[in-house]
Amino acid sequence: MWESILNFLESTGIVRLFTSSEDPWMWLKTLAMYAIVCGLVYLAVVKQYEPLLLLPIAFGMLLANLPGANLIDTELFLSDGPLDIVKVVQQGSLLDFLYLGVKLGIFPALIFMGVGAMTDFTALIANPKSLLIGAAAQIGVFLAFSGAVLSGVFSPQEAAAIGIIAGADGPTAIQVTKELAPALLSSIAIAAYSYMALIPMIQPPIMRALTTKKERLIKMTALRRVSKAERLIFPILVTIVVALIVPDAVMLVGFLMFGNILNVCGVTDRLSKTAQNGLMNAITIFLGVTVGATASAENFLRIETFLIIILGFLAFAIATASGLLFAKLMCFVTGGKINPLIGAAGVSAVPMAARMAQKVGAEADPTNFLLMHAMGPNVAGIIGSAVAAGVFLSWNW
C-alpha cells in the first residue's frame, strides 16, 4: 500500500517539477515560463493586443511546460534529416499531429488564404505607387538579417528567420523559420506576434520623429474608382508575376490571392465567408497552440531568445522607418502630394499599421483622412513580406 502511495506521489506534477530534469534550476525556469504565459495572457485579455493569436500561443506555452505532461515531442521535428511522418504517426500525440500543419507549411498558407479573403486591394490598385512603399519597408528585413549575421551568434539561416520579423507578418515568419531555423520557431513567432500587437506603442514615436508637422498636415486627393474587372485581374496578375520572379513565394502569395479572388468575384460568397471565419478561426487556434507548445523552458529560456527579441524590435523599427523615409522621398518628388505617414503602413500588419497612420495624421489635423491611402502600402506590405520570404527560401544555403 505504501509503495503504491509512494509511486503515486512520484508521478505527480509537483514532484516531477523538481525531478524530471538533470538541470537543478529547471523548476525555476518552469516558473519563469509561467510568468511569461501570464504576461501574454495579460496583453491578450486585458490590453486586447492581438488576443486571437497571443492567447492560443500563451496556452500552448502553458501546456508545453506542465511537468510530466510531455504533450509534444519536438525531437520528432527538430532532428537533422527529412521529416519522418511515419514516426510522428506512431509515436506522436495530438499536438504532434497538429504541428505537422506548421512543419509542412499548411497552416501559414491557409492563414494567408483567409487574410486574402478579408483584404481589400482597392487602395493599392487605385494607387500602384503604394507598392513601392511596401517594397521599401522590406529593407528592414534585409538590414535585420545582416545585423543578425554580423552578431556572430546566429547562422545565416537563423538570421534570415529573424529578419522576417521586420515584415510584421506572423504566418510568413513561421513559414521561413520552420524551413530554415526550426529550433527558433517559438522565439521568433512570439516576437513577431508581440510586435504586431504592440504597433500602437512602437510606431507613433518613430512616425513623429521622422516627419515634420507640415508633412503630417498634407492632405491627399481622393483615390479613383476601381472597376470589378481590375479587382479580378489583380490577384491573377500578381500570382503570375511573383511565380515568374520568386517561385518560392508562390505558396503564400498564391493562397493570399486565391482568398482575395474568392471575395471579389461575387459568386463564391460562401467560400469567402468560410475562409474568413470558420476556417481562419480554426487554423488560428491550431497554429497558435502548436507554436506555443514548442516553447518549453529548455528551448525558450536561452540567450538567443533575448537577442531575437532585441533584433526583432530593431527590425520592426527599421522597417517602419524605411517605409516612412521612402514616402518622404516620394513626397518630395511629387511636390508634396503624398503624406509620408502612410509609409509607416508599409509593414504587413493589416490594418493596424494603416490605422496608426490615420491616428497620427488626425492628431495634426482631425479633418485629415489617411486610412484608405495608408491601406495601399499596408496591403502591399503583405505581398512584400511574402516575396522577401521567398527570396530567403530560394537561396542556396
C-alpha positions in Angstrom: 0.0 0.0 0.0 2.7 2.4 1.0 4.6 1.6 -2.2 1.5 2.4 -4.3 1.1 5.7 -2.5 4.8 6.5 -3.0 4.5 5.7 -6.7 1.5 8.0 -7.0 3.3 10.8 -5.3 6.3 10.4 -7.5 4.1 10.6 -10.6 2.5 13.9 -9.6 3.4 17.1 -11.3 4.7 18.7 -8.1 7.4 16.0 -7.7 8.2 15.9 -11.4 8.7 19.7 -11.4 11.8 19.1 -9.3 13.0 15.7 -10.5 12.2 15.4 -14.3 15.4 17.2 -15.4 19.1 16.9 -14.7 19.1 20.7 -14.6 18.8 21.6 -10.9 17.3 25.0 -11.9 14.6 23.7 -14.2 11.9 24.2 -11.6 12.8 27.9 -11.5 12.9 28.1 -15.3 9.5 26.5 -15.5 8.1 29.1 -13.1 9.6 31.8 -15.2 7.8 30.3 -18.2 4.5 30.5 -16.2 5.3 34.2 -15.6 5.8 34.7 -19.4 2.5 32.9 -20.0 0.7 35.3 -17.5 2.3 38.3 -19.3 1.0 37.1 -22.7 -2.5 36.4 -21.3 -2.5 39.9 -19.7 -1.6 41.5 -23.1 -4.2 39.4 -24.9 -7.1 39.7 -22.4 -6.6 43.0 -20.5 -4.8 45.1 -23.1 -6.6 43.3 -26.0 -3.3 43.2 -28.1 -3.8 40.5 -30.8 -5.9 38.3 -28.5 -6.8 35.8 -31.2 -3.1 35.0 -31.6 -1.5 35.7 -28.3 -4.0 33.8 -26.2 -3.6 30.4 -28.1 0.2 30.9 -28.1 0.2 31.5 -24.3 -1.9 28.5 -23.6 0.3 26.4 -25.8 3.3 27.6 -23.8 1.5 26.6 -20.6 0.8 23.1 -22.0 4.5 22.7 -23.0 5.7 23.5 -19.6 3.4 21.3 -17.4 5.8 19.0 -15.6 5.5 15.4 -16.8 2.8 16.1 -19.4 5.0 15.6 -22.4 2.3 16.8 -24.8 4.6 17.5 -27.7 7.9 15.8 -28.8 9.9 18.5 -30.5 12.7 16.0 -31.2 10.4 14.5 -33.9 10.7 17.8 -35.8 14.0 19.4 -34.9 16.3 16.5 -35.7 18.5 16.6 -38.8 17.3 15.0 -42.0 13.9 14.7 -43.6 10.7 14.6 -41.5 9.7 11.0 -40.6 5.9 11.3 -40.8 5.5 7.5 -40.1 7.4 8.0 -36.8 5.2 11.0 -35.9 2.1 8.9 -36.5 3.4 6.0 -34.5 4.8 8.0 -31.5 3.1 11.4 -31.7 0.4 12.9 -29.6 -2.4 15.3 -30.6 -0.1 18.3 -30.6 2.5 16.4 -32.6 -0.2 15.7 -35.3 -1.3 19.4 -35.3 2.3 20.6 -35.5 2.5 18.8 -38.9 0.4 21.7 -40.1 3.2 24.0 -39.2 6.1 21.8 -40.3 4.5 21.1 -43.7 3.6 24.7 -44.3 -0.2 24.0 -44.3 -1.3 26.4 -41.6 0.6 29.5 -42.8 -0.8 29.1 -46.4 -4.4 28.6 -45.1 -4.0 31.7 -42.9 -2.9 33.6 -45.9 -6.0 32.4 -47.8 -8.2 33.8 -45.0 -6.2 37.1 -44.9 -6.7 37.4 -48.7 -10.4 36.9 -48.4 -10.5 39.7 -45.8 -8.2 42.1 -47.7 -9.3 44.8 -50.0 -6.6 45.6 -52.6 -8.7 48.5 -54.0 -6.4 51.2 -52.5 -3.3 49.5 -53.9 -4.9 49.1 -57.4 -6.0 52.7 -57.4 -2.5 54.0 -56.4 0.1 51.5 -57.7 2.9 53.7 -56.4 1.9 52.3 -52.9 3.6 49.1 -54.0 7.0 50.9 -53.9 6.4 51.9 -50.3 5.5 48.4 -49.3 8.7 47.2 -51.0 10.8 49.9 -49.3 9.6 48.7 -45.9 11.1 45.3 -46.6 14.6 46.9 -46.4 14.2 46.4 -42.7 14.0 42.6 -43.3 17.4 42.5 -45.1 19.1 45.0 -42.7 17.9 42.9 -39.7 19.2 39.8 -41.5 22.6 41.5 -42.0 22.7 42.6 -38.3 21.9 39.1 -37.1 24.7 37.6 -39.2 27.2 40.2 -38.1 26.3 39.5 -34.4 28.2 36.1 -34.8 25.6 34.4 -32.7 23.3 33.2 -35.4 23.8 31.2 -38.6 22.7 32.8 -41.9 19.6 30.6 -41.9 18.7 31.7 -38.4 19.4 35.3 -39.3 17.0 35.1 -42.3 14.3 33.9 -40.0 14.9 36.7 -37.6 15.0 39.3 -40.4 11.4 38.3 -41.4 10.2 39.7 -38.1 10.6 43.1 -39.7 7.7 42.3 -42.1 5.3 42.2 -39.1 3.7 39.1 -40.6 3.4 36.1 -38.3 2.5 33.4 -40.8 5.4 34.4 -43.1 7.8 34.4 -40.1 6.6 30.9 -39.2 6.9 29.7 -42.8 10.5 30.8 -43.1 11.5 29.7 -39.6 10.1 26.2 -39.8 12.2 25.8 -43.0 15.5 27.5 -42.0 15.6 27.5 -38.2 13.0 25.2 -36.6 14.7 25.4 -33.2 13.9 29.1 -33.0 10.3 28.8 -34.0 8.7 29.6 -30.7 11.0 32.6 -30.0 10.6 34.1 -33.5 6.8 33.5 -33.6 6.2 35.1 -30.2 8.5 38.0 -31.1 6.7 38.6 -34.4 3.2 38.5 -33.0 4.1 40.5 -29.9 5.5 43.3 -32.0 2.4 43.2 -34.2 0.3 43.6 -31.1 2.5 46.5 -29.8 2.2 48.6 -33.0 0.3 51.3 -31.2 3.2 51.7 -28.8 6.1 51.2 -31.3 5.2 53.1 -34.5 3.8 56.5 -33.4 7.1 57.8 -31.8 9.0 56.8 -35.0 6.4 58.4 -37.2 6.5 61.7 -35.2 10.4 61.7 -35.1 10.8 61.2 -38.9 8.1 63.6 -40.1 7.6 67.4 -39.7 4.3 69.0 -38.6 4.0 70.4 -42.2 4.3 66.9 -43.7 1.8 65.4 -41.3 -0.7 68.0 -42.3 -0.6 67.0 -46.0 -4.0 66.0 -47.4 -4.0 63.5 -50.2 -6.6 63.6 -53.0 -9.3 61.0 -53.2 -8.5 57.7 -54.8 -10.0 56.9 -58.1 -12.8 54.4 -58.5 -11.6 50.8 -59.2 -13.6 48.6 -61.5 -14.6 45.0 -60.8 -12.5 43.8 -63.7 -9.4 45.4 -62.2 -10.1 43.7 -58.9 -10.4 40.4 -60.6 -7.4 40.7 -62.8 -5.1 42.0 -59.9 -4.8 38.7 -57.9 -4.3 36.6 -61.0 -1.6 39.0 -62.4 0.2 39.3 -59.0 0.3 35.5 -58.7 1.8 35.1 -62.2 4.4 37.9 -61.8 5.5 36.5 -58.4 5.8 33.0 -59.8 8.0 34.3 -62.7 10.3 36.2 -60.4 10.3 34.4 -57.0 8.7 30.9 -57.4 9.4 30.1 -53.7 7.0 32.8 -52.7 4.1 31.4 -54.6 2.8 29.2 -51.8 2.0 32.2 -49.6 1.2 34.8 -52.3 -0.8 32.2 -54.3 -3.1 31.4 -51.4 -3.3 35.1 -50.5 -4.5 35.9 -54.0 -6.8 32.9 -54.1 -8.6 34.0 -51.0 -8.9 37.5 -52.4 -10.4 36.3 -55.7 -13.0 34.3 -53.7 -14.0 37.6 -52.2 -14.0 39.9 -55.2 -15.5 37.6 -57.9 -19.0 37.9 -56.4 -20.1 34.3 -57.0 -18.3 32.5 -54.2 -19.6 34.3 -51.1 -20.0 31.0 -49.1 -16.4 30.0 -49.8 -15.1 33.5 -49.0 -17.0 33.6 -45.7 -15.7 30.2 -44.8 -12.1 31.3 -45.5 -12.6 34.5 -43.5 -14.4 33.0 -40.5 -14.7 29.3 -39.7 -11.5 28.0 -41.4 -9.5 31.0 -40.4 -10.5 30.8 -36.8 -9.8 27.0 -36.6 -6.4 27.3 -38.2 -5.5 30.3 -35.9 -6.3 28.1 -32.9 -4.2 25.2 -34.2 -1.3 27.4 -35.3 -1.2 29.4 -32.0 -1.4 26.4 -29.7 1.2 24.3 -31.6 3.7 27.2 -32.0 3.3 28.0 -28.3 3.8 24.3 -27.4 7.3 24.4 -28.8 8.3 27.0 -26.2 9.5 24.7 -23.5 11.8 26.1 -20.9 14.7 24.3 -22.4 14.1 25.8 -25.9 12.9 29.2 -24.9 14.9 30.4 -22.0 18.2 31.0 -23.8 20.4 33.9 -24.6 19.4 33.5 -28.3 15.7 34.3 -27.3 16.8 37.5 -25.7 18.8 38.5 -28.7 15.9 37.6 -31.0 13.6 39.9 -29.1 16.1 42.8 -29.3 16.9 42.2 -33.0 13.2 41.7 -33.8 12.4 45.1 -32.2 15.1 46.8 -34.2 14.0 45.0 -37.4 10.4 46.2 -36.9 11.6 49.8 -36.2 13.9 49.8 -39.2 11.1 48.5 -41.5 8.8 51.3 -40.2 11.5 53.9 -40.7 12.3 52.6 -44.2 8.7 52.9 -45.3 8.5 56.4 -43.8 11.7 57.7 -45.4 10.8 56.3 -48.8 7.4 58.0 -48.5 9.2 61.2 -47.6 11.2 60.9 -50.8 8.0 60.3 -52.8 6.5 63.4 -51.1 9.5 65.5 -52.3 9.4 64.0 -55.8 5.6 64.6 -56.2 5.8 68.2 -54.8 4.1 67.4 -51.5 1.2 65.3 -52.8 2.0 62.3 -50.6 1.8 62.3 -46.8 4.9 60.5 -45.5 2.9 59.0 -42.6 1.4 56.4 -45.0 5.0 55.0 -45.4 4.8 53.5 -41.8 2.0 51.3 -43.1 4.4 49.5 -45.4 4.8 46.7 -42.9 2.2 44.0 -43.4 0.3 44.3 -40.1 -3.1 44.9 -41.6 -5.0 47.0 -40.7 -3.2 48.1 -37.5 -0.4 49.9 -39.3 -2.8 51.8 -41.5 -4.8 52.8 -38.5 -1.7 54.2 -36.9 -1.1 56.4 -39.9 -4.6 57.7 -39.7 -4.3 58.3 -35.9 -1.1 60.2 -36.1 -2.3 62.2 -39.1 -5.6 63.0 -37.2 -3.5 64.3 -34.3 -2.1 67.0 -36.5 -5.4 67.7 -38.3 -8.7 66.0 -37.3 -10.1 66.5 -40.8 -7.3 64.6 -42.5 -8.3 61.1 -43.5 -5.4 58.9 -44.4 -6.7 55.5 -43.7 -7.6 54.5 -47.3 -4.4 55.9 -48.6 -2.4 54.0 -46.0 -4.2 50.8 -46.8 -2.3 50.8 -50.2 1.2 50.4 -48.7 -0.3 48.2 -45.9 -1.6 45.5 -48.2 1.5 45.9 -50.4 3.5 45.0 -47.3 1.7 41.6 -47.2 2.9 40.9 -50.7 6.4 42.3 -50.0 7.0 40.2 -46.9 5.9 37.1 -48.7 8.3 37.9 -51.6 11.1 38.6 -49.1 10.4 35.2 -47.5 10.6 33.6 -51.0 13.9 35.2 -51.6 15.4 33.7 -48.4 13.9 30.3 -49.1 15.3 30.3 -52.7 18.9 30.9 -51.5 21.3 28.0 -51.8 22.2 27.8 -48.1 
